[in-house]
Amino acid sequence: MSILVTGATGNTGRHVVAELLERGRSVRALTRDPRRAESLLPAGTELVSGSHTEPRSLEGVFDGVTGLHITVTAGVAETGPELVRRAVSAGVERITILWGGYVGPAENAVAESGVAWTRLEPQEFMSNALTWSDSIRDESVVREPFDLPSAVVHEADLGAVAAAALTEDGHAGRAYNLNGPQALTTRERVAILAAALGREVRFEQLSAGQAIERLTRSGVPRADAEYVIGWHADPPVEARTPDGTVDRILGRPARTFTEWVTEHKDRF
């Protein structure tokens, strides 16, 4: 029996796939472009064409599937309930859902599905630092509006927690706040990057308005840009306070930002 992973080639989905394969599970990866996905996902992954934002494209995709991982992206907030209905009707017994930052229609549909479910609630990913890669390479500078602490979580740890919830007992009906082992300010993360790169990287502070304009110029709708910058202006306590959830679930320490930088420093 297989576990279907939606958003399988994304920032977190590929880690869910890898962790499930590591556990010896049969994994079916849902992707719009199976040919491209071949180069992004581990050998042994079954690739199927379709999109979780278009449930009508999923005819036959759930055949033989007993577990499902959903990543809530822009379109899934609306299509999530139909996706969940189709999955449960096809015999899916466990669902994990990576929330979209709040409990919306997709998250509620999972909680009301009648099957074992687990909601994953990361606050901020370590990989958000990749948005600094161009300015670090070109100018040795990071420009952000705030210098507040955030217990960023390694996206591979989220993948491992999802795999645990899909393959182990004891996680049903739980909502897990997921964060990393340290609350680091922006300057502290920049310093860790600079040390790994062996060169100076400056931090330059933007105003909130400048940060919003930067996002809108990149194509982000203004309302979304204002929400993102507003969140960073006053992060919730869950984002600032390491709580050890990853450690307890996985039986090992959560990965540090220094480890993440070591893995990705070639991109800076």
BELTALIN-V691258 format. One record per backbone hydrogen bond with DSSP energy under -0.5 kcal/mol. NH is the residue of the N-H (numbers start at 1). CO is the residue of the C=O. If there is no record, write none. Layout:
((NH | CO) (NH | CO))
This chain:
((2 | 64) (3 | 26) (4 | 67) (5 | 28) (6 | 4) (6 | 69) (8 | 30) (10 | 7) (14 | 10) (15 | 12) (16 | 12) (17 | 13) (18 | 14) (19 | 15) (20 | 16) (21 | 17) (22 | 18) (23 | 19) (24 | 21) (25 | 20) (26 | 1) (27 | 25) (28 | 3) (29 | 27) (29 | 46) (30 | 5) (30 | 28) (31 | 29) (31 | 48) (37 | 33) (38 | 34) (39 | 36) (40 | 37) (41 | 37) (45 | 42) (46 | 27) (47 | 45) (48 | 29) (50 | 31) (54 | 51) (57 | 54) (58 | 55) (61 | 58) (62 | 58) (63 | 60) (65 | 62) (66 | 2) (67 | 2) (68 | 94) (69 | 4) (70 | 96) (72 | 70) (72 | 98) (73 | 71) (76 | 73) (77 | 73) (78 | 75) (79 | 75) (80 | 76) (83 | 79) (84 | 80) (85 | 81) (86 | 82) (87 | 83) (88 | 84) (89 | 85) (90 | 86) (91 | 87) (91 | 88) (92 | 87) (93 | 66) (94 | 66) (95 | 116) (96 | 68) (97 | 118) (98 | 70) (99 | 97) (99 | 120) (100 | 102) (104 | 102) (108 | 104) (109 | 105) (110 | 106) (111 | 107) (112 | 108) (113 | 110) (116 | 93) (118 | 95) (119 | 174) (120 | 97) (121 | 119) (121 | 176) (123 | 178) (126 | 153) (128 | 125) (129 | 126) (130 | 127) (131 | 128) (132 | 129) (133 | 130) (136 | 132) (137 | 133) (138 | 134) (139 | 135) (140 | 135) (140 | 136) (141 | 135) (142 | 202) (144 | 142) (144 | 204) (150 | 184) (151 | 239) (152 | 150) (153 | 124) (157 | 154) (158 | 154) (159 | 155) (160 | 156) (161 | 157) (162 | 158) (163 | 159) (164 | 160) (165 | 161) (166 | 162) (167 | 163) (167 | 164) (168 | 164) (173 | 117) (174 | 117) (174 | 171) (176 | 119) (176 | 174) (177 | 175) (178 | 121) (178 | 176) (179 | 177) (180 | 151) (181 | 255) (184 | 150) (184 | 182) (189 | 185) (190 | 186) (191 | 187) (192 | 188) (193 | 189) (194 | 190) (195 | 191) (196 | 192) (197 | 193) (198 | 194) (199 | 194) (202 | 140) (204 | 142) (204 | 202) (206 | 144) (211 | 207) (212 | 208) (213 | 209) (214 | 210) (215 | 211) (216 | 212) (217 | 213) (218 | 214) (218 | 215) (219 | 216) (220 | 215) (225 | 221) (226 | 222) (227 | 223) (228 | 224) (229 | 225) (230 | 226) (231 | 227) (232 | 228) (233 | 229) (234 | 230) (234 | 231) (235 | 232) (239 | 236) (240 | 236) (240 | 237) (241 | 237) (242 | 240) (248 | 244) (249 | 245) (250 | 246) (251 | 247) (252 | 247) (260 | 256) (261 | 257) (262 | 258) (263 | 259) (264 | 260) (265 | 261) (267 | 264) (268 | 265))
